[in-house]
Amino acid sequence: MLIIDASSVCKRVPSGERELTILDKVDLQLAASEALAIVGPSGSGKSTLLGVLAGLDSATEGAVHLLDQPLHDLDEDGRAAVRAGAVGFVFQSFQLLPGLSALENVMLPLELANLPSAKARAQKQLAEVGLENRLNHLPSQLSGGEQQRVAVARAFVSIPKVLFADEPTGNLDRATGDKIVDLMFRLRAEHDTALVLVTHDQSLAGRCDRVLSMAEGRLS
């Protein structure tokens, strides 16, 4: 089964009197349980591609199927419905809601997807990442590494079919980043989750099953 099937994907945005091409006829497939790394210089289109594949953004042209659903034919609400409970995210900037505790941040995707036992499942997942004593702390009361562990717990709590990770160690020191990577890959193996990882880190990319390089909006 293909988790992602993207063909001839283009993304163009206005830039003054002309258009800027960010993605140029990208083809990409991801199999169930596969881990794929996308590497390349800043500005090459990696994060834009991740957003389009995940349905956070829409392509200008081309087709993107995520979990057999045609994202290119869906509006924003339709794409959100595809993601609910089936897609997890880990971002460089953590993306935790500052007014919610660690527990509430992890409960959120379960509640949005109307999944049962949100509090108990979130507590268990936070314990899995070693934060059982930080349940009621706000993000501002946590270190960067702890915030990213909350983000990893949130990403995996709904047992997603695919995880999208955009520079997940970019704001962390090397030692903390290595621990986050080990945690992410351990949970991925336990849940049999497919992974699309954007990174500058070649050693991190090397832990994936397959590595693709991006330059000037094209994959190779």
MARLUM-991710 format. One line per field, with one value per residue: residue number from 1; x, y, z of N, C-alpha, C in turn; residue in one letter. Coordinates in nm, 3 decimals. Atoms other than C-alpha are relative to their C-alpha. Example, Ala and Ser with C-alpha at 12.3 -4.5 7.8 and 13.67 -1.06 7.14 Angstrom:
% MARLUM-991710
n: c(1,2)
n.px: c(0.089,-0.082)
n.py: c(-0.119,-0.119)
n.pz: c(0.000,-0.006)
ca.px: c(1.230,1.367)
ca.py: c(-0.450,-0.106)
ca.pz: c(0.780,0.714)
c.px: c(0.090,-0.077)
c.py: c(0.120,0.109)
c.pz: c(0.000,0.073)
res: c(a,s)
//
This chain:
% MARLUM-991710
n: c(1,2,3,4,5,6,7,8,9,10,11,12,13,14,15,16,17,18,19,20,21,22,23,24,25,26,27,28,29,30,31,32,33,34,35,36,37,38,39,40,41,42,43,44,45,46,47,48,49,50,51,52,53,54,55,56,57,58,59,60,61,62,63,64,65,66,67,68,69,70,71,72,73,74,75,76,77,78,79,80,81,82,83,84,85,86,87,88,89,90,91,92,93,94,95,96,97,98,99,100,101,102,103,104,105,106,107,108,109,110,111,112,113,114,115,116,117,118,119,120,121,122,123,124,125,126,127,128,129,130,131,132,133,134,135,136,137,138,139,140,141,142,143,144,145,146,147,148,149,150,151,152,153,154,155,156,157,158,159,160,161,162,163,164,165,166,167,168,169,170,171,172,173,174,175,176,177,178,179,180,181,182,183,184,185,186,187,188,189,190,191,192,193,194,195,196,197,198,199,200,201,202,203,204,205,206,207,208,209,210,211,212,213,214,215,216,217,218,219,220)
n.px: c(0.084,-0.070,0.048,-0.002,-0.024,0.002,-0.049,-0.008,0.041,-0.061,0.045,-0.048,0.055,-0.032,-0.121,-0.002,0.075,-0.018,0.027,-0.114,0.025,-0.061,-0.003,0.001,0.034,-0.051,0.064,-0.047,0.085,-0.043,0.068,0.034,-0.110,-0.130,-0.056,-0.061,-0.062,-0.017,-0.110,-0.029,-0.031,0.110,0.059,0.013,0.140,0.027,0.111,0.120,0.043,0.057,0.132,0.091,0.024,0.081,0.128,0.000,-0.003,0.052,-0.085,0.054,0.033,-0.038,0.089,-0.055,0.086,-0.047,0.088,0.098,0.092,-0.055,-0.010,0.012,0.142,0.066,-0.026,-0.079,0.071,-0.011,-0.137,-0.011,0.070,-0.090,-0.111,0.046,-0.022,-0.078,-0.124,-0.068,-0.098,-0.101,-0.061,-0.119,0.037,0.084,0.141,0.091,0.087,-0.062,0.094,0.041,-0.102,-0.054,0.107,0.105,-0.054,-0.001,0.140,0.069,0.034,0.101,0.129,0.040,0.043,0.108,-0.045,0.035,-0.100,-0.108,-0.089,-0.077,-0.095,-0.102,-0.086,-0.084,-0.098,-0.099,-0.086,-0.086,-0.112,-0.069,0.050,0.114,-0.003,0.012,0.130,0.072,-0.088,0.018,-0.122,-0.100,-0.062,-0.075,-0.118,0.021,0.008,0.127,0.106,0.002,0.054,0.146,0.042,-0.008,0.112,0.121,-0.001,0.022,0.105,0.113,-0.055,0.020,-0.052,-0.117,-0.052,-0.078,-0.093,-0.072,-0.117,0.044,-0.107,-0.062,-0.013,-0.052,-0.142,-0.024,0.032,0.145,0.054,-0.019,0.099,0.130,-0.001,0.014,0.138,0.091,-0.014,0.052,0.146,0.038,-0.009,0.104,0.132,-0.003,0.041,-0.081,-0.065,-0.063,-0.087,-0.079,-0.113,-0.132,-0.093,-0.020,0.001,0.141,0.057,-0.051,0.078,0.122,-0.011,-0.027,-0.034,0.013,-0.059,0.080,-0.072,0.078,0.136,0.005,-0.052,-0.084)
n.py: c(-0.120,-0.127,-0.103,-0.122,0.016,-0.134,-0.001,-0.128,-0.106,-0.132,-0.106,-0.131,-0.111,-0.129,-0.068,-0.122,0.012,0.134,0.111,0.074,0.144,0.059,0.143,0.012,0.133,0.098,0.131,0.064,0.104,0.049,0.124,0.018,0.030,-0.045,-0.125,-0.073,-0.129,-0.096,-0.088,-0.103,-0.130,-0.089,-0.063,0.093,0.042,0.118,-0.022,-0.019,0.132,0.069,-0.056,0.043,0.144,0.019,-0.069,-0.129,-0.098,0.061,-0.014,-0.078,0.102,0.137,0.079,0.054,0.091,0.033,0.104,0.028,-0.112,-0.099,-0.131,-0.105,-0.025,-0.032,-0.131,0.005,0.084,0.138,0.047,0.017,0.124,0.110,0.004,0.022,0.132,0.088,-0.068,-0.069,-0.101,-0.052,-0.115,-0.057,-0.100,0.068,-0.026,0.027,-0.113,-0.050,-0.008,0.134,0.081,0.111,0.099,-0.053,-0.001,0.136,0.042,-0.076,0.072,0.102,-0.067,-0.049,0.115,0.066,0.131,0.020,0.010,-0.093,-0.033,0.118,0.030,-0.104,0.026,0.115,-0.037,-0.086,0.090,0.068,-0.087,-0.037,-0.127,0.024,-0.099,-0.134,-0.002,-0.126,-0.112,-0.069,0.005,-0.097,0.055,0.117,-0.024,0.029,0.145,0.046,-0.042,0.086,0.129,-0.017,0.001,0.139,0.070,-0.044,0.055,0.144,0.043,0.056,0.113,-0.041,0.084,-0.068,-0.112,-0.099,-0.066,-0.107,-0.041,0.017,-0.028,-0.126,-0.097,0.071,0.033,0.131,0.110,0.005,0.040,0.144,0.069,-0.015,0.089,0.138,0.014,-0.003,0.124,0.110,-0.003,0.035,0.146,0.062,-0.022,0.034,-0.125,-0.053,-0.124,-0.092,-0.082,-0.105,-0.026,-0.032,0.089,0.121,0.119,0.026,0.054,0.135,0.096,0.030,0.105,-0.059,-0.142,-0.076,-0.134,-0.103,-0.119,-0.086,0.048,0.133,0.113,0.098)
n.pz: c(0.000,0.000,-0.092,0.081,0.143,0.056,0.138,0.072,-0.094,0.015,-0.089,0.043,-0.078,0.061,-0.047,0.079,0.125,0.055,-0.091,-0.050,-0.006,-0.119,0.031,0.146,0.052,-0.096,-0.014,-0.123,-0.059,-0.131,-0.035,-0.141,-0.092,0.052,-0.049,0.110,-0.032,0.109,-0.038,0.098,-0.058,-0.035,0.116,0.113,0.012,-0.083,-0.093,0.081,0.043,-0.116,-0.024,0.105,-0.018,-0.120,0.012,-0.070,0.108,0.123,0.118,0.112,0.101,-0.036,-0.084,-0.124,-0.075,-0.135,-0.056,0.107,0.017,0.094,-0.064,0.102,0.026,-0.126,-0.057,-0.124,-0.097,0.046,-0.026,-0.145,-0.035,0.036,-0.097,-0.137,-0.058,0.087,0.038,-0.108,0.041,-0.091,0.066,-0.062,-0.101,-0.099,0.034,-0.111,-0.035,-0.124,-0.111,-0.041,-0.066,0.079,0.014,0.088,0.136,0.053,0.014,0.104,0.123,-0.029,-0.014,0.132,0.079,-0.076,-0.043,-0.141,-0.108,0.036,-0.111,-0.038,0.107,-0.001,-0.117,0.032,0.101,-0.064,-0.079,0.097,0.036,-0.123,-0.053,-0.087,-0.107,0.060,0.065,-0.016,0.031,0.126,0.082,-0.048,-0.121,0.043,0.084,0.142,0.018,-0.056,0.091,0.118,-0.043,0.000,0.140,0.048,-0.062,0.070,0.135,0.001,-0.092,0.074,0.078,0.138,0.108,0.054,-0.076,0.074,-0.093,0.069,-0.080,-0.140,-0.097,0.042,-0.110,-0.117,0.003,0.061,-0.092,-0.016,0.129,0.017,-0.083,0.066,0.118,-0.048,-0.047,0.114,0.076,-0.082,0.006,0.137,0.015,-0.082,0.057,0.143,0.063,0.109,-0.039,0.096,-0.082,0.064,-0.087,0.053,-0.072,0.079,-0.087,-0.028,0.123,0.019,-0.078,0.074,0.100,0.131,-0.006,0.125,-0.006,0.064,0.043,0.088,0.017,0.065,-0.076,0.070)
ca.px: c(0.000,0.121,0.088,0.179,0.154,0.247,0.289,0.396,0.357,0.428,0.409,0.434,0.384,0.367,0.695,0.659,0.555,0.653,0.597,0.847,0.861,0.921,0.834,0.896,0.721,0.795,0.710,0.726,0.589,0.605,0.520,0.359,0.614,0.888,1.118,1.217,1.461,1.460,1.786,1.905,2.014,1.796,1.552,1.546,1.175,1.198,0.961,0.717,0.709,0.649,0.355,0.201,0.243,0.081,-0.206,-0.104,-0.057,-0.196,-0.008,-0.048,-0.049,-0.025,-0.184,-0.119,-0.282,-0.239,-0.378,-0.562,-0.736,-0.694,-0.568,-0.564,-0.944,-1.013,-1.053,-0.877,-1.145,-1.134,-0.756,-0.782,-1.030,-0.780,-0.508,-0.721,-0.598,-0.387,-0.103,0.150,0.387,0.714,0.849,1.178,0.997,0.798,0.461,0.314,0.020,0.165,-0.153,-0.196,-0.009,0.203,-0.087,-0.339,-0.111,-0.083,-0.456,-0.542,-0.510,-0.715,-0.989,-0.990,-1.029,-1.298,-1.090,-1.170,-0.980,-0.781,-0.647,-0.539,-0.375,-0.194,-0.067,0.063,0.235,0.403,0.529,0.669,0.885,0.990,0.770,0.528,0.637,0.580,0.214,0.088,0.382,0.330,0.573,0.745,0.826,1.000,1.344,1.379,1.442,1.139,0.922,1.030,0.956,0.604,0.581,0.693,0.439,0.168,0.273,0.249,-0.043,-0.303,-0.086,-0.057,-0.003,0.253,0.470,0.602,0.913,1.065,1.417,1.310,1.651,1.717,1.667,1.840,2.202,2.363,2.325,1.959,1.890,2.036,1.805,1.501,1.600,1.642,1.302,1.132,1.273,1.190,0.827,0.813,0.927,0.682,0.386,0.498,0.459,0.577,0.808,0.889,1.183,1.326,1.676,2.017,2.175,2.325,2.371,2.003,1.905,2.119,1.889,1.606,1.534,1.573,1.723,1.621,1.803,1.624,1.769,1.585,1.247,1.341,1.399,1.674)
ca.py: c(0.000,0.350,0.603,0.886,0.896,1.233,1.301,1.608,1.833,2.200,2.490,2.846,3.170,3.532,3.723,4.081,4.075,3.712,3.372,3.189,2.812,2.639,2.281,2.171,1.852,1.644,1.273,1.083,0.760,0.639,0.283,0.180,0.168,0.321,0.593,0.853,1.142,1.450,1.645,1.959,2.319,2.587,2.729,2.416,2.349,2.073,2.222,2.333,1.979,1.840,2.078,1.981,1.607,1.644,1.855,2.161,2.344,2.287,2.232,2.464,2.164,1.787,1.518,1.419,1.113,1.073,0.753,0.694,1.032,1.290,1.596,1.792,1.763,1.859,2.195,2.283,2.118,1.804,1.780,1.828,1.540,1.314,1.407,1.366,1.073,0.938,1.191,1.316,1.614,1.712,2.058,2.235,2.504,2.251,2.417,2.360,2.577,2.805,2.829,2.452,2.218,1.933,1.697,1.920,1.961,1.585,1.533,1.782,1.560,1.289,1.535,1.688,1.341,1.247,0.953,0.799,0.810,1.119,1.199,0.845,0.794,1.127,1.047,0.712,0.866,1.134,0.861,0.686,0.990,1.032,1.329,1.174,1.436,1.731,1.675,2.009,2.224,2.487,2.490,2.799,2.594,2.321,2.304,2.282,1.909,1.859,2.062,1.849,1.534,1.669,1.729,1.372,1.239,1.446,1.317,0.951,0.954,0.880,0.598,0.769,0.588,0.850,1.104,1.421,1.565,1.899,1.952,1.796,1.856,2.199,2.395,2.146,2.085,1.770,1.551,1.646,1.611,1.260,1.160,1.300,1.109,0.785,0.839,0.919,0.614,0.387,0.499,0.474,0.111,0.029,0.173,0.070,0.431,0.560,0.862,1.159,1.348,1.680,1.740,1.896,1.624,1.349,1.114,1.151,1.094,0.781,0.620,0.619,0.348,0.587,0.932,1.179,1.504,1.826,2.116,2.406,2.241,1.906,1.567,1.324)
ca.pz: c(0.000,-0.083,0.198,-0.042,-0.419,-0.570,-0.940,-1.138,-0.833,-0.896,-0.655,-0.781,-0.589,-0.707,-0.682,-0.800,-1.164,-1.216,-1.061,-0.846,-0.893,-0.561,-0.665,-1.022,-1.140,-0.832,-0.830,-0.500,-0.355,0.004,0.103,0.431,0.716,0.499,0.632,0.373,0.421,0.198,0.211,0.036,0.089,0.245,-0.007,-0.221,-0.151,0.110,0.367,0.097,-0.039,0.310,0.355,0.021,0.084,0.426,0.299,0.499,0.170,-0.179,-0.504,-0.802,-1.036,-1.008,-0.797,-0.435,-0.281,0.095,0.247,-0.084,-0.058,-0.340,-0.155,-0.481,-0.503,-0.140,0.030,0.356,0.571,0.359,0.388,0.766,0.783,0.604,0.854,1.167,1.373,1.086,1.044,1.298,1.283,1.449,1.364,1.433,1.633,1.843,1.760,2.105,2.210,2.480,2.688,2.718,2.950,2.818,2.884,2.709,2.406,2.368,2.421,2.147,1.835,2.004,2.091,1.742,1.592,1.848,1.968,2.307,2.637,2.539,2.886,2.972,2.633,2.654,3.005,2.884,2.582,2.792,3.025,2.716,2.645,3.010,3.098,3.344,3.599,3.361,3.274,3.402,3.292,3.024,2.728,2.874,3.185,2.981,2.823,2.445,2.464,2.687,2.451,2.157,2.358,2.415,2.039,1.968,2.218,2.050,1.709,1.810,2.055,1.788,1.643,1.304,0.977,0.873,1.053,0.890,1.058,0.949,1.091,1.425,1.586,1.433,1.757,1.985,2.085,1.946,2.255,2.307,1.935,1.932,2.218,2.032,1.717,1.910,2.071,1.741,1.564,1.859,1.862,1.483,1.500,1.779,1.589,1.237,1.124,0.786,0.806,0.583,0.729,0.609,0.739,0.675,0.892,0.677,0.974,1.061,0.698,0.698,0.955,0.700,0.444,0.151,0.093,-0.181,-0.258,-0.344,-0.538,-0.701,-0.651,-0.806,-0.645,-0.737)
c.px: c(0.087,-0.066,-0.011,0.026,-0.018,0.059,-0.010,-0.043,0.080,-0.058,0.064,-0.069,0.036,0.125,0.018,-0.086,0.012,-0.037,0.131,-0.037,0.075,0.013,-0.021,-0.016,0.060,-0.086,0.056,-0.102,0.060,-0.084,-0.033,0.125,0.136,0.042,0.079,0.057,0.012,0.104,0.022,0.024,-0.124,-0.053,-0.021,-0.143,-0.039,-0.122,-0.132,-0.054,-0.063,-0.142,-0.103,-0.034,-0.093,-0.136,-0.011,0.000,-0.052,0.097,-0.068,-0.045,0.041,-0.098,0.075,-0.106,0.067,-0.100,-0.118,-0.101,0.063,0.003,-0.023,-0.145,-0.074,0.030,0.073,-0.066,0.010,0.137,0.020,-0.067,0.084,0.110,-0.045,0.021,0.091,0.137,0.056,0.105,0.098,0.074,0.123,-0.036,-0.101,-0.150,-0.097,-0.085,0.041,-0.094,-0.049,0.116,0.052,-0.109,-0.107,0.047,-0.004,-0.142,-0.066,-0.031,-0.103,-0.138,-0.050,-0.051,-0.112,0.036,-0.019,0.120,0.119,0.097,0.088,0.105,0.112,0.096,0.096,0.109,0.107,0.093,0.098,0.121,0.068,-0.046,-0.120,-0.006,-0.013,-0.139,-0.066,0.086,-0.039,0.129,0.110,0.074,0.085,0.123,-0.033,-0.014,-0.130,-0.116,-0.006,-0.047,-0.153,-0.052,0.004,-0.114,-0.131,-0.009,-0.040,-0.124,-0.120,0.038,-0.019,0.056,0.125,0.035,0.081,0.087,0.085,0.111,-0.027,0.106,0.063,0.021,0.059,0.151,0.016,-0.045,-0.151,-0.066,0.013,-0.102,-0.139,-0.010,-0.018,-0.144,-0.097,0.007,-0.047,-0.152,-0.050,0.001,-0.111,-0.137,-0.007,-0.046,0.093,0.052,0.048,0.075,0.077,0.114,0.122,0.104,0.014,-0.001,-0.142,-0.068,0.041,-0.074,-0.128,0.025,0.046,0.026,-0.015,0.059,-0.086,0.088,-0.086,-0.137,-0.014,0.061,0.089,0.048)
c.py: c(0.125,0.095,0.133,-0.037,0.139,-0.002,0.140,0.118,0.127,0.094,0.130,0.107,0.131,0.060,0.124,-0.017,-0.136,-0.104,-0.069,-0.148,-0.060,-0.152,-0.016,-0.146,-0.112,-0.127,-0.067,-0.104,-0.043,-0.122,-0.003,-0.041,0.048,0.131,0.066,0.132,0.084,0.101,0.102,0.133,0.079,0.067,-0.091,-0.051,-0.114,0.019,0.024,-0.134,-0.076,0.049,-0.044,-0.149,-0.028,0.067,0.127,0.115,-0.072,0.026,0.090,-0.093,-0.136,-0.064,-0.052,-0.086,-0.032,-0.097,-0.026,0.111,0.107,0.140,0.114,0.033,0.049,0.144,-0.017,-0.090,-0.148,-0.058,-0.022,-0.130,-0.122,-0.016,-0.047,-0.144,-0.090,0.057,0.072,0.095,0.028,0.109,0.047,0.092,-0.052,0.016,-0.046,0.124,0.051,0.004,-0.134,-0.072,-0.107,-0.105,0.046,0.007,-0.139,-0.055,0.058,-0.079,-0.110,0.063,0.051,-0.112,-0.079,-0.143,-0.014,0.005,0.093,0.023,-0.118,-0.033,0.103,-0.018,-0.115,0.037,0.091,-0.081,-0.073,0.084,0.059,0.129,-0.019,0.099,0.144,0.021,0.138,0.124,0.061,-0.010,0.094,-0.049,-0.123,0.041,-0.031,-0.149,-0.057,0.041,-0.090,-0.141,0.005,-0.005,-0.141,-0.083,0.035,-0.064,-0.147,-0.045,-0.062,-0.121,0.028,-0.100,0.061,0.120,0.089,0.076,0.100,0.052,-0.018,0.028,0.136,0.100,-0.061,-0.020,-0.146,-0.115,-0.014,-0.046,-0.149,-0.080,0.008,-0.093,-0.145,-0.027,-0.009,-0.131,-0.122,-0.006,-0.036,-0.151,-0.070,0.009,-0.030,0.119,0.036,0.138,0.076,0.104,0.099,0.036,0.047,-0.102,-0.132,-0.126,-0.037,-0.059,-0.145,-0.106,-0.040,-0.109,0.054,0.149,0.060,0.139,0.098,0.120,0.076,-0.058,-0.135,-0.106,-0.088,-0.106)
c.pz: c(0.000,0.100,-0.075,-0.145,-0.064,-0.140,-0.061,0.086,-0.024,0.104,-0.046,0.083,-0.071,0.062,-0.086,-0.123,-0.064,0.104,0.039,0.010,0.119,-0.016,-0.149,-0.042,0.086,-0.002,0.125,0.046,0.134,0.036,0.150,0.077,-0.047,0.065,-0.112,0.050,-0.126,0.046,-0.111,0.068,0.038,-0.128,-0.119,-0.018,0.089,0.089,-0.075,-0.047,0.115,0.026,-0.102,0.016,0.118,-0.008,0.081,-0.100,-0.125,-0.115,-0.102,-0.112,0.055,0.095,0.122,0.066,0.133,0.060,-0.094,-0.021,-0.090,0.061,-0.099,-0.033,0.124,0.041,0.134,0.105,-0.037,0.026,0.150,0.045,-0.033,0.105,0.139,0.045,-0.080,-0.034,0.122,-0.054,0.113,-0.075,0.077,0.116,0.102,-0.026,0.108,0.025,0.137,0.119,0.050,0.068,-0.095,-0.025,-0.098,-0.145,-0.063,-0.017,-0.125,-0.128,0.021,0.009,-0.136,-0.089,0.067,0.038,0.151,0.093,-0.020,0.116,0.038,-0.106,-0.004,0.118,-0.028,-0.099,0.056,0.091,-0.091,-0.036,0.124,0.063,0.092,0.117,-0.050,-0.062,0.001,-0.025,-0.134,-0.082,0.050,0.124,-0.032,-0.079,-0.146,-0.026,0.053,-0.090,-0.123,0.037,0.011,-0.143,-0.059,0.059,-0.069,-0.138,-0.002,0.078,-0.072,-0.084,-0.150,-0.100,-0.061,0.087,-0.093,0.100,-0.079,0.091,0.150,0.104,-0.024,0.111,0.126,-0.012,-0.043,0.091,0.017,-0.130,-0.024,0.082,-0.062,-0.120,0.042,0.043,-0.118,-0.079,0.080,-0.007,-0.140,-0.021,0.077,-0.066,-0.150,-0.085,-0.115,0.040,-0.122,0.081,-0.087,0.093,-0.079,0.049,-0.076,0.087,0.039,-0.122,-0.021,0.081,-0.072,-0.105,-0.136,0.018,-0.140,0.021,-0.076,-0.031,-0.099,-0.035,-0.066,0.091,-0.086,0.099)
res: c(m,l,i,i,d,a,s,s,v,c,k,r,v,p,s,g,e,r,e,l,t,i,l,d,k,v,d,l,q,l,a,a,s,e,a,l,a,i,v,g,p,s,g,s,g,k,s,t,l,l,g,v,l,a,g,l,d,s,a,t,e,g,a,v,h,l,l,d,q,p,l,h,d,l,d,e,d,g,r,a,a,v,r,a,g,a,v,g,f,v,f,q,s,f,q,l,l,p,g,l,s,a,l,e,n,v,m,l,p,l,e,l,a,n,l,p,s,a,k,a,r,a,q,k,q,l,a,e,v,g,l,e,n,r,l,n,h,l,p,s,q,l,s,g,g,e,q,q,r,v,a,v,a,r,a,f,v,s,i,p,k,v,l,f,a,d,e,p,t,g,n,l,d,r,a,t,g,d,k,i,v,d,l,m,f,r,l,r,a,e,h,d,t,a,l,v,l,v,t,h,d,q,s,l,a,g,r,c,d,r,v,l,s,m,a,e,g,r,l,s)
//
